[in-house]
Amino acid sequence: MIVEFTLEDLSIKEDQHLKEELLQTEKMLQPGFHAVFFVIDPNRLEELEKKFQPIMEYFGDEASDYAFVIMTFTKNEDELQKKIPINSQAEQKVNKVTSIYRFCKDKELHIDNMASPKEKEESIKDMLLFIDSKNANKLSPHFSSRFKGEAEAVEKTKIAEAKKADNAAKFDKALKEARDAEAAKFAKKADAIKAEEAAKAAEAKKAAEAAIAEEAAKAAKAAEKVKAAEAARAAETEKAAKAFEAARAAEAARATEATRAATAAEAARATESARAAESAKAAAAAEAARAADAVRASEAIRAATAAEAARAAESARAAEYAKAAAAAESARAAEATRAVEAINAARDAETAKNAEAIRAVEAEAARALEAERATNAMQKLQEKEAAFEAYKKQKEESCKII
C-alpha cells in the first residue's frame, strides 16, 4: 500500500491534524512502513525543508534507515547535475534540502516523469528492488513511529481495561446469579423446614388434644365412679340413719312400756300397802297379800327377764349396727383410697395442663370433704347411741331396784 501526502496537504494542515493522519496511516500499514519517500522536484526546491520538517519530526531519527529522496524529472545523478549546475545560486538551493538528505542518509533515487509509462514502470520496479535489498540487511524490514507504539499501548490498555471491566461485569453477574441461586435455595430450604415444623406442630397439637381428650374421658369416668360411690355412701348413710331412728323409736317404745309397768307396779304397791294397812289384823288377808306379793314378785322377775331379753336383742341389734358401721367405714376407707388415687391422677393430669381433670379432682376433694363430714355425723350418731345405751342402763338399774 502506498499513501501519498502532497505539498499542498502539508502546507494547509496543522501539525496536530497531520500527526493524527500519519498515525491513522500507520495503523493501516501493518505491521509498519517499509519506506518513507521524500519526492522532490528539482525545479521546486523553495521551502521544501520547512514543508517536510513535520514529517521528519513525526518519524524521528529512527526512520532514517527507511527514508529515501526521490528526484523527479531526472533519469540519474548526471542529469540532476545538469539541471542543478554547480554555482553559488545552485548551492543555495541544494542547501535548502540538505537536512532532508541528511535525514535520508543521502539515499537518493531518480525517476523521469517525462518517460513513457513502460519506462516509468521499470523505474518503479527497480526502486522497489533497491528498497527491498536495503531492507534485507536491516534487523527489521519495516518501521513504526513511537506515536504508533504509544497509541497501540493506549489501545491495548483500553482493550485490557475493557476486558477487565467485562470480566468484572461477568464476575459480578455470575456472583449475583450464584447469590440469587443460593438465596433461592436457602429460601426453598427455609420453606421446607417451616412446612416440616408446621406439620410437626400440627401433629403435636393433635396428639396433645387426643391426650387431653383421653385424660378428660378418664377423669369423667373417675368422676362418675366417685359420684356413684358417693350416692352409695349417701344411701348407706340414709339407711343407717333410718335403722338408728327405728331402733331409737323401738327403744322409746320399750322405755314407755317399762315406765307403764313401773307405774302399774307402784300403783300395785300402793294398793298393797293400803290393803296391808287395812288387813293388818287379818292373817289370812296378810297371807293372801303375801301370796299376791309373791305373784307380783314373780311377775316382776318375768318382766326383768323380758327386759334382759330385750337388752340382749338390743345388744344384738347394736352389734349388727356396729358391723354395718364397720363395713361402711371400710367402704369409706376404700373410697378415700380411690379418692387419693383420683387426686394423684388429677395431679398427673395437671402436669399435662388438663384443666377439666383438675376441676374433676377438685370436685372429688369436695366429695371427700363431704364424706369426712358424713363420718363426723356418724361419730355424733355413735355418741348419741352411747348416750342412749347409758340411758337404757340407767333404766335397767331402776327396774332392778323396783
C-alpha positions, 0 to 999 in steps of 0.5 A: 500500500502506498499513501501519498501526502502532497505539498499542498496537504502539508502546507494547509494542515496543522501539525496536530491534524497531520500527526493524527493522519500519519498515525491513522496511516500507520495503523493501516500499514501493518505491521509498519512502513517499509519506506518513507519517500521524500519526492522532490522536484528539482525545479521546486526546491523553495521551502521544501525543508520547512514543508517536510520538517513535520514529517521528519519530526513525526518519524524521528531519527529512527526512520532514517534507515527507511527514508529515501529522496526521490528526484523527479524529472531526472533519469540519474545523478548526471542529469540532476547535475545538469539541471542543478549546475554547480554555482553559488545560486545552485548551492543555495538551493541544494542547501535548502534540502540538505537536512532532508538528505541528511535525514535520508542518509543521502539515499537518493533515487531518480525517476523521469516523469517525462518517460513513457509509462513502460519506462516509468514502470521499470523505474518503479520496479527497480526502486522497489528492488533497491528498497527491498535489498536495503531492507534485507540487511536491516534487523527489521524490514519495516518501521513504526513511529513511537506515536504508533507504539504509544497509541497501540499501548493506549489501545491495548490498555483500553482493550485490557481495561475493557476486558477487565471491566467485562470480566468484572461485569461477568464476575459480578453477574455470575456472583449475583446469579450464584447469590440469587441461586443460593438465596433461592435455595436457602429460601426453598430450604427455609420453606421446607423446614417451616412446612416440616415444623408446621406439620410437626406442630400440627401433629403435636397439637393433635396428639396433645388434644387426643391426650387431653381428650383421653385424660378428660374421658378418664377423669369423667369416668373417675368422676362418675365412679366417685359420684356413684360411690358417693350416692352409695355412701349417701344411701348407706348413710340414709339407711343407717340413719333410718335403722338408728331412728327405728331402733331409737323409736323401738327403744322409746317404745320399750322405755314407755312400756317399762315406765307403764309397768313401773307405774302399774307396779307402784300403783300395785304397791300402793294398793298393797300397802293400803290393803296391808294397812287395812288387813293388818289384823287379818292373817289370812288377808296378810297371807293372801297379800303375801301370796299376791306379793309373791305373784307380783314378785314373780311377775316382776322377775318375768318382766326383768327377764323380758327386759334382759331379753330385750337388752340382749336383742338390743345388744344384738341389734347394736352389734349388727349396727356396729358391723354395718358401721364397720363395713361402711367405714371400710367402704369409706376407707376404700373410697378415700383410697380411690379418692387419693388415687383420683387426686394423684391422677388429677395431679398427673393430669395437671402436669399435662395442663388438663384443666377439666381433670383438675376441676374433676379432682377438685370436685372429688376433694369436695366429695371427700370433704363431704364424706369426712363430714358424713363420718363426723355425723356418724361419730355424733350418731355413735355418741348419741347411741352411747348416750342412749345405751347409758340411758337404757342402763340407767333404766335397767338399774331402776327396774332392778331396784323396783 
